[in-house]
Amino acid sequence: MLKIISKNAKETGRIASILATEVKNLESKKSAVVIALKGNLGAGKTTFVQGFARALGIKENVLSPTFVLLKTYKIKNVRNLKHLTHIDCYRVDSPKELEHIGFSKMLKDGDAVVLIEWAEKVKNVLPKDTLWIRFNHGAKPSERVINV
């Protein structure tokens, strides 16, 4: 496990952009890259997604899709990725709720990266190769502890 201390939101975004660059450089794949984000409210999950999206060239304002469950963004100029899907499971009570949004089809899309906030609520339906990232509040108000 890799433990990273982020001193502020800007640094959390930079950490996310490093991971996004690694994902951009992956060879073609048969299924989506799935990144599961876990942590308390305000721990940095959405800030991480915003930094990740910026690194993929997404210019839209990325907000947590708590009430709509998911938002998909087109990725341009990245050879092996066509879209980023951001899912927020905060209001999800059961993994079965993801069926009506075509979740299993999303997982099979080799041109996609899927970032899931509150992923622990749906862990039973996530692929075995899902990358888990845990966010915790740090010692100082703006500090975050990120475990990959």
C-alpha positions, 0 to 999 in steps of 0.5 A, spaced: 500 500 500 502 506 498 500 512 503 501 519 500 499 525 505 496 531 501 497 538 504 491 541 500 486 540 494 491 543 489 496 537 491 490 532 491 489 534 484 496 533 482 496 526 485 490 525 481 493 527 475 499 523 476 494 517 476 491 519 470 497 520 466 499 512 468 492 510 465 492 514 459 499 510 457 496 503 458 495 499 452 489 497 449 484 493 454 478 489 453 474 492 459 474 499 463 479 501 468 475 502 474 478 506 480 474 505 487 474 511 491 473 510 499 472 515 504 468 520 509 464 526 507 469 532 505 475 527 505 477 529 498 474 524 493 471 529 488 477 533 488 481 527 486 476 526 480 476 533 478 484 533 478 483 526 474 479 529 469 483 535 468 489 531 466 485 527 461 483 534 458 476 534 460 474 542 461 467 541 464 466 543 471 466 536 474 461 536 480 459 529 484 453 526 481 450 525 488 443 526 485 443 523 478 448 518 480 453 518 474 456 523 469 459 521 463 465 526 460 468 525 453 475 525 453 479 527 446 486 526 444 487 520 448 488 514 444 486 509 448 480 512 452 474 515 449 470 517 456 470 518 463 464 515 467 464 518 474 459 515 479 457 517 486 454 511 490 452 515 496 445 514 495 445 507 493 442 502 498 444 496 494 449 494 488 442 492 484 441 499 483 446 500 478 443 495 473 438 500 471 444 505 469 447 499 464 453 498 469 455 491 467 456 494 460 460 500 462 465 495 465 466 492 459 468 498 455 475 498 454 475 505 452 473 508 458 475 509 465 470 509 471 471 513 478 466 511 483 465 515 489 463 511 495 465 504 492 464 500 498 457 500 497 457 496 491 464 492 492 461 486 490 459 488 483 466 491 482 472 487 478 477 484 481 482 488 478 479 495 481 484 500 484 482 502 491 483 509 493 482 510 501 481 518 503 482 520 510 482 527 513 489 529 515 492 532 522 491 539 519 484 541 516 486 542 509 491 535 509 488 529 506 491 522 507 491 518 501 492 510 501 492 507 494 
